[in-house]
């Protein structure tokens, strides 16, 4: 396959962070708990207060607050994650973005060249490949992930096939989530 070259920017890093967070069991648990537990606590609190006060107003108030939380908190939380990761990327990549990425596939390895670094990585270091509508994320054993923004790659279909073949050969997961969006 021909070498792959593209520019990676802040939005590419942001999409990776959001994808990674959406797949994290800890983040999923925290988000689910916040969405469901807090409204339930409000409603239970409303029931207890209305029983003590012998008035339905507390129940109505806390029920409304619980429903509003359930409806609007996920959108607010989603924006909070966006802001957090955007700030994180800006803080940790000052002056480094956008950056040029260069990949060459060899026999049993991939050569990676970026701003100020070069690396030759054996295919055996790959652990998982994730494909969304706009990205391929190549995960390595060391915890690194390489981001391939498909819109910026001319031979994107050829690259996808190369990664699918690699996944089959290496017996690693190739996850396709064409409909993934950050919520």
N, C-alpha and C positions, 0 to 999 in steps of 0.2 A: 504494500500500500504506500502511496505517496505520503510525504511528511504532511502533518496537519499543523496549521499555524492560524492563530486568531488572537484577538485582544480580549482580555478578561477585565471586567469592570466591577464597580461596587454592586450593581444590580445582580450580576451573576453570583457574587458571594452571598448576597442577601437571599436569593432564591435557594441556594444550597442550605444556608442556615435554617430557613423556614422549612424546607423539606426534611432536613435532619431532625428538627424539633418535632415535626408532625409525626415522625416515626419513633420517637423516643418514648418508651413505656412510662418513664417518670413524668414527662411533660403531659402525655395523654392522661395519666392518672390525676395529675394536679388540675388540669383543665376540666376534666369530668367532675371531679370533686367540687370545684368552685362553682360549676354551672348548676349542679343538682343539690348539693348539701346546703349551701347558704339559703336558697329559697325555702327549703324544707325547714331549716331552723327558724326563719322568719314566720312561717305559717304555724309551726308548733308554739313559738313564743306568743303569737297572736291568740292561739287557742287558750293557753294558760292565763294570759292577762285578761282575756274576756271572761274566763271562768271566775277568776278572782274578783274582778271589777263588776261582774254580772252585767256587762254591757257588750253589745256586738261590735262596737266601733273599733276596738283594738284588733279584733279578728279581721274586720274589713280592711283596716289600715295595713296590717302586716301581710295579709293575703295579697293586697294590691302591690305592696313593696316586693314580695316574693315573686309575683308574676312579672313585674317590671324587670327585676334582676334577671330572671330566667330568659326573658326576651332580649334584653339589651346588653347584658354583661358579655356574652360571647363576642359581639362586635367590638366592644371597647377593649376586651382582652386581646383580640386579634391585632388591633392597632397598637396596643402596648408592646406586644412582641415585635411587631415591625419596627417601632421606634427603638426598642432595646437593641435589636440586632443591627439596625442601621448605625446607631451610635457606636456599637462594639466594632463594627467593620471600619468605620471612619477612624476610630481611635487606634486600632491595631494595624492599620494599613496606610498611615499618613505618608503621602508622597509615593506610595507604591502602586497606586491604581490610577488609571488603567495600566495594565502590564501585558506584555507580549508573551504568549505561550507557544512553544514549538514541541511537537511530539513526532517521533519516528519509531515505527515498529520494526523490530529485528526478529531474528530467530530465537525465540524464548525470552525476549526482553523488550522493553520499551525505553527509548531514550527521551528524556525530558529536559528541555532547556527553557529557562525563564529569565527574568531580569536578575542578573547576578548569580545564577545558579545553574548547574548542570547535574543530571543524575541518570544513571542507567539502572532500571528496575526490572528484576526478573519477574516473569509472569506468575511465578509461584507466590509472589507477594500480594497478588490480587485476592480479595476476599468476597467481593460482591460488586455487581454492576446494577445501577438503577437508572431506568430511562423514564423521563416524563415527556410531555409534549415538546418542550423546548430545551431539555438538558439531558446529558448523560453524566452520571456521577460514578466515578471509578474509585472504589474504596480499597485501601491497602491495609495490610496487617498492622502496620505501624500507627494506624489511626488517621493517617492522611487521606484526603479525598481529592481527586483531580476532577475539575469541573470542565465539561465540554458543552459550551452553548451552541446548540445545533444550528441556530439561525446564522451564526458567524462562520460556519464551516461549509465550504463549497461541496465537498464530497460526503455529505452527512449520511446518505443511505449506505454508502460503502463502509463508512466508519461504524454504523450500527451493525452491519453484517459481520464486520471484523470482531466486534465485541461479543456478538451472539455466538460466533464460532469459538472464540476464546473461552467463553463461559461454559460451553459444552465440553470443550477439550479439558479444561481445568476442573470441571465438575463443581463450579461455583454458581450461585444464584444470579440469574438475570431477571430482575423485576421490571415489568413494564407497567407504568401507571400513567397512561396518556391523559386521563381526566383529573390528575392531581392538581389541586389549587389550594392555596393557603386560606384557611377559614378562621 
